[in-house]
Amino acid sequence: MSITQEQTYHTIGKNIRKYRQLSNISQEKLSEILDVNNKFIGHVERCERYISLKKLIEIAKYFNVPVKNFFED
C-alpha cells in the first residue's frame, strides 16, 4: 500500500473517531449499528484494518454527514 493510501485510511479512521465522539457513542455501539465485529471500529480508527466504501457510506448516513467529510484533514 502506498503512503498516500495509508494516510487516507488514517484520516478516515481519525474522522470516524471524531464523529463517533461528537455523537457520544462507543466503538462497540457503532459496531453493533453497522452489524460488524465489536472490535472493528477500534481497528479502523487505529488504522489496523481498512473499511469498505459500503461501510463508510453507512457511517456517513448514520452521522448524517457527506462521505467526503471522512477524507478531509
C-alpha positions as CSV (number, residue, x, y, z in Angstrom):
1,M,0.0,0.0,0.0
2,S,1.3,3.4,-0.9
3,I,2.0,6.1,1.7
4,T,-0.9,8.2,0.2
5,Q,-3.3,5.3,0.7
6,E,-2.1,4.7,4.2
7,Q,-2.6,8.4,5.0
8,T,-6.1,8.3,3.6
9,Y,-7.1,5.4,5.8
10,H,-5.5,7.2,8.8
11,T,-7.6,10.3,8.0
12,I,-10.8,8.2,7.6
13,G,-10.2,6.5,11.0
14,K,-9.5,9.8,12.7
15,N,-12.7,11.3,11.3
16,I,-14.8,8.2,12.3
17,R,-13.5,8.7,15.8
18,K,-14.3,12.4,15.7
19,Y,-17.9,11.9,14.6
20,R,-18.4,9.0,17.0
21,Q,-17.2,11.0,19.9
22,L,-19.2,14.0,18.9
23,S,-22.3,11.7,18.9
24,N,-21.2,10.3,22.3
25,I,-21.4,6.6,21.2
26,S,-19.0,3.9,21.9
27,Q,-17.0,1.9,19.4
28,E,-19.0,-1.2,20.4
29,K,-22.3,0.6,19.8
30,L,-21.3,1.8,16.4
31,S,-20.1,-1.7,15.6
32,E,-23.5,-3.0,16.6
33,I,-25.3,-0.4,14.4
34,L,-23.1,-1.5,11.4
35,D,-23.5,-5.2,12.2
36,V,-19.7,-5.8,12.4
37,N,-17.4,-7.4,14.9
38,N,-17.4,-5.4,18.2
39,K,-13.7,-4.6,17.8
40,F,-13.9,-3.5,14.1
41,I,-14.4,0.3,14.7
42,G,-11.4,0.4,17.1
43,H,-9.3,-1.3,14.5
44,V,-10.4,1.1,11.8
45,E,-9.9,4.1,14.0
46,R,-6.3,3.0,14.7
47,C,-5.7,2.1,11.0
48,E,-5.2,-1.5,11.8
49,R,-8.0,-2.6,9.4
50,Y,-9.4,-0.9,6.3
51,I,-13.0,0.0,6.0
52,S,-15.0,-0.7,2.8
53,L,-16.7,2.1,1.0
54,K,-20.1,0.4,1.7
55,K,-19.5,0.6,5.5
56,L,-18.1,4.2,5.2
57,I,-21.4,5.2,3.4
58,E,-23.4,3.5,6.2
59,I,-21.4,5.5,8.8
60,A,-21.9,8.8,6.9
61,K,-25.6,8.1,6.8
62,Y,-25.8,7.3,10.5
63,F,-24.0,10.6,11.4
64,N,-25.9,12.5,8.7
65,V,-22.7,13.9,7.0
66,P,-21.4,13.7,3.5
67,V,-18.9,10.8,2.8
68,K,-16.4,13.4,1.6
69,N,-16.1,14.7,5.2
70,F,-14.2,11.5,6.2
71,F,-11.5,12.2,3.7
72,E,-10.7,15.7,4.9
73,D,-8.0,16.6,7.4
